[in-house]
Amino acid sequence: MKAKQKEKRVIAVTGLNAIDSPGPGVAVIRALHDSEEWDLRIIGLSYEALEPGIYMNDIVHTTYQIPYPSAGTSALLQRLTEIHAEENIDVIIPNFDAELFNFIKIGDKLKEMGIHTFLPTLEQFEARDKLNLFAFGKKHGFLVPKDKTIFSIEEIPSASAEFGYPLVVKGKYYEATVAYTLEQAQKAFHKLQAKWGLPIIVQEFVSGTEVNVAALGDGEQCISAIPMRKLYITDKGKAWAGITLEDPTLIDLAKKFCKETGWRGGMELEIMRTLDGKPYIMEVNPRFPAWIYLTVGAGQNQPASLVKLALGESVSPFTDYHVGKMFIRYSWDLIVDVEKFQQVSAFGKI
């Protein structure tokens, strides 16, 4: 009996960097290949010529450089139109917080071109932003630490008077530092301002055990939720090893989040579980986390499910997953001819 021929799909993915604070792109691509649902052609979308995913020829077929998010929506749309003319893209999966605003804004125009995405609405994206998180939690009945948005270093003493020490100093996009003194808070402020700009968020410190949930919403309900506890953490607070947990409270929290917000797309809930068991939402990342490949090992392939949703297919919620599945991240050296690097740098394509 002749095997059914797989449907051809061209999927473009961003987030190909793999530094000590890795992007989710390579993990998303691995998950898509593991699904075996389609005859895949993977298009990498990169910002820097040294993003390792560019040179992983076994999983990425072609890579194009795209303009930085700061270039705006018009530049992004123009570049994607050029790439689409060559590749006929079916689905794009953006994986960086800073680029999502632009992709959401041009979502309707991409759809007119035949390019599908599955992203939160602009309202959802902005409501869960770090700057609005406390109000967001209050509105929907979630436990969220108190915070204060500041624009100058002179505002730190008033924030510390309100929250006490230690407190958490956060950049508007990434990174957070626990400060135990005014001097440490000021140092963190300068560092985060230089890297991510203003404003800076000062947040109440909540003591407990950090856990994370990777989840996927279809706009009405939670399709998948996998809770994970970090086993090894880098100096930037990133998980370098982790294990899936059996925790109905976290699953229920993800389900409530998707239902209350009508969330569309992937996300990560960063949660601090206090000693008395209360789950405080510390951050809501509006895209897949870098450890998303663990969902495949746990039996719920979230990136593949997102592609189906983007293409208008119905996806039933997963009901169970493997507890005790671990991931351990590692790095290795790719050997690349300098001509390939020069090709990416000069022509924006490889």
N, C-alpha and C positions, 0 to 999 in steps of 0.2 A: 504494500500500500504506500502510495507516494505521500511524503510528509508535506504538511501544509506550509506553503511559502510564507515567510515572515514579511510583514509590512515594513517598507522602508521608511525610516524617520530620520530627519536631520535635527539635532538638538544642540543648541548653543549654550555654553556655560561660562560664567565668570568665576573669579575667585581662585585662580590657578596658582597663587603663591603658596609656599610651604615653608615659611620661616618659623621662628619659635612661637609666633602667634599666627598659625596657619589659617588660610582661607578654606572654606568648605568645598571649593570647586572640584578638586581631585577626588575627594570622598564621594561627592554627588555623582561624578562620572563613573566611578567604580560601581556604585549602586545600580546605575542604569545598565551597565554592561552585565551585571549579575542577574538582572531581571529576565533576560533572554526572551523578552516579549517582542522585540522588534529587530529588524536588520538596521543597526544604528550607524549613523555617521555623526561623530561628535566634533563640534566646532568650538574651539577655545576662543574666548574673548579676553584679551589681556590688557593691562595698563603699563606694565614694565617688561623690558626685554629679558630680565633674569627670573621671571616667574617659572619655576620648575615644570609646571604642567605643560608649558609650551613644548617642551622637549621630550615628553612621554609619548613617543610615537605609537606605543602599543595600545594606548587608550584614547589618545587625542589625534584626530586625523589631520586637521588643519587649524591653525591659530591666526587670528587677526587682532591687531591692536585697535583699541577704541579710545576715544578721548576721555580724559579725566572727568569725573562728575562736575567739577567746577566750570567746565566748558559749557554746560547747560544742555537743555533738551534738544535744541535745533541741531547742534553739532553731533549729538548722539544719534538722532534720527537719521541724519544724512549719512553717517558712517554705516549704520545698520542697513539702510537702503542699499548702499553699495555692496555690502557683504551678502545681503539677501539675493541680489541680482545674480551673484555667482553661485550661491549655495542652496537657495530655496529652503530657507529655515522653516521648520514646523513649530518648534517651541524654543523659547529662551528662558533659562533659569538664572536670574541674577542672585548673587550670594554675598554682597557687601551692603551693610547698612547705608553707607554714604551714597551709593549709586541708586538705591531703590526709589527715591523721590523722582528722579528723572524717568526711570522705567515705568513707574506708575502713571506719570503725567502723559507719556506717549503711548500708553497701553492700547487706547482705541485706534490710534493711527497704525500701530503695529498689526492689530487684528484686521484692519482693512487691507493690509498687505498680505495677509495669510499667516502672520506670525502670532502664535498663541503664547500667552503668559498666564500665570495663576498667582496673583499677588493681592495683598490686602488693599482696600480702598485708601485713598489719601487721608480720609478722616480717621480710619483705623490706625494707619501708620503714624499719624501725628499724635493721636490720643495716648498711645503707649510709649511715646518718646520719654526719655529720662527726665526731661524738663516738666512733663505733665503727669508723671507716673503716680504721684501721691493722689492727685485729684481723680485720676483714672481708677485707682483702687477704691477710693471712697465712693465713687459713682456706682461701681459694680459689686461692691461688697467683698473686696479682696484685702487681705492684710498687706500693707505696704509701709516701709519705714518712712518717717517724716523726712523731708528734705528742704533745701533752700537753694535757689539759683542765685549765684553771685557773679558780679562783673568786675570786681576789683578786690585786691588782696586785703584792703582795709575792712571788708565785710566779714572776714573770717572770725574775728573775736565775737561779734554778735551772734554768729551761727553757733560757735562753740559754747557760748553762754546759754543758748537754747537747748543744744543737744548734749553738751558735755563731751569729755574725751573718754575713750577714743571716738573718732568720727571718721567717716569715709569721704574722701575727696575724689570726684569722678570727672573724667573728660566727657565732652558732650557726645562723642561717638564711641570711644573705646577707653579702656584702662581705668583702674581705680586703685587708690592707695589708702590704707588705714593709717591715720595719723594719731599719735598719742600725745603730741604737744603742739603748741602754736607754731614752733619752728618747723616741725615736720609738715604741718598743714600748709604753711607758706611755701615750702620747698616743692611740695606736690602741686600746688597751684601754678607756680612758675613753669614747672615741667610740662604739665598738661596744657597750659595756655600756649606754650611754644609749639606743641605738637598738634593740638586739635583746635586751638582758638577758644574764644569766649562764646557763651558763658561757661562757668564751672559749676558743678553741682556738689553741694555739701550735704551729706546724708547721715541720718542717725545710725549709729552702729548697732547691729543686732547680732547677738552672740548665738551660736548654734552650729549645726552641721550643714554644710553646703551640699545641695542636691540640684540636679538639672533634669528638665523634661524636654525631649524633642517631640514636637507634636505637629499634626497636619489637620487643618480645618477645611471643610468644603463650602463654607459660607453659612452653614446652618448647624452643623454638628462636628464633633471631633472624629476624624477618620482613624487616627493613630496617635498613640501616646506611649513613649518609652521613657521611664525614669532611670536615671543613672547617678551614681555617686562617684566622685573623683577619687582615685587611688593614688595618683601622683600628680602634683601640681607644679608648674614651672614658676619662675620668679615673676612672671606676668599674670599669674593666676589661671593659666590655661591648663586644661586637662591633658596629661600625657599618658594617662592610663585611667580606666574607669570600669565599672561593673553595673549591669542592669539590676534593678531592685524590684522586689515585690512590695508595692506600696499603694494600696487602693486610694489612700488620701490624695496622693499626687495625681493619680489617674483621674479621680473625680474633679480635682482642681483644673486640670487641662480640659476636661469635658465642659465644666462650667465656664471656663474662659472662652472656649469656642462658641458656646451657645449664647453667652451674654453679649459678646462682641460681634458675632456673625463673621468670625475670622476666616479669611480666604488665604490659603497657602501654608508654607512651613513657618515654624517659629521655634524658639527655645525659651522656656521659662527658667530663670535663674532663681532658685529658692533657698532661703535659709530656714531650716527647721530648728526651732528653739528647743531648749531642754524639756519644756512642757508639751512639745509636739506641735506647736502652731507653725504653719507654713507661711512665711513672709515672702512675697514676691519682690526680689531685689531688682530685677531687670526683665524686660520682655524684648528679646531679640527677634526682629521681624523677618527672619530667614532661617534656613537650616544652620545648625552649628557645625563646627569642623569635625565633630565626632559622629556625624550623621550615619557613617557606614556601620556603626554599631546596631542601628535599627534593622539592617539587613541580617546581621548575625542573630538578632533577637527574633526574626521571623516577620517583621513588618517593614517592607521596603518603601520607605516614605518618598524618596525621590521618584521612583517609578510610578507610585500612586499619584503624585503631583502631576506628572506628565499626562496620565490618563484623564485627570480632572481638567487640565488645560485644554485637552483635545475634545472636551465635552462628554467624556464617557462617565458612566456612573460607577462609583467605587463604594463598596459596602464597608462599614467600619470593621476594623480588626477587633477580635474578641479576646485573644490571648497572645502571649509572647514568652520567650525563654528567659527565665530568671537565672542570674549567675553567669551570663555571658560577659566576657571581658574584652576590652580592646587595650592594646599596648602600642603606642605610636613609636615609630622608629624613623631614622633618616639614613639615606645612603647617597653616594655620589654618582650623579649622572655624568658620563663622559660625552662631551659634545664638541663637534668641530666649530671653530670660531666663525667659520663662514655662515653657519646657521644663526648664530647670535647677530652677526652683521646684517643678515637678511631681514631679521625681525626689526632691528634698529633702523635700517635704511628704508625698508619697503612696507613695514607694518604687517607682514604676512609671512608665514612659513608653512 
